[in-house]
Amino acid sequence: MSTTPRILAFAGSARRESLNRKLLAVAVAETRAAGGEVTLLDLNDYALPLYHGDEEEAHGLPANATKLIELVTAHQGLLIASPEYNSFITPLLKNTIDWITRADENPLAGKVAAVVAASPGALGGARSLQHARHLLLHLGCHVVPAQCILPKAHEAFREDGSLAGERTRQSVATLARQLVDLARKLG
């Protein structure tokens, strides 16, 4: 019997008009079409201080970190859009992951993860995507083999938010299918 895997999706960008948030919206739709139940988060709703060990020791986990840990724990998979700042993942994404892993047991271990990246540049966020994938693997996630980068992302979307290029849409669909299939098999 087939189960519906629960996927938690968020972008490492706080900007409302973020190209990565736009790509994530397409990936969320494709993940739902592939049979996943997706919870889409806006990290603006889960503001966290910059991780500081002394502050954690003095005050414990912030309430939003606890909420994020509970959300990650309740889902079989992660769908993350990783913007690129200076050839690396964003401070928002890294800080979010740092706080999530401060739980008594790492809630990312054993989760299935997929990463997408968009950039107005010619590399399409490829460097941040690789850093994000590496970090998630290090933290015990099963990262799907499919990758999706979107170069010249400022030119890649139609007015309705869909992708103009069929090749990129197929890349997102492949990633979504792999995410759902692996989460179903491991869940």
Summary of the structure (lengths in Angstrom):
residues: 187
radius of gyration: 15.8
end to end distance: 12.3
largest distance: 51.6
contacts: 645
relative contact order: 0.20
helix: 45%
strand: 17%
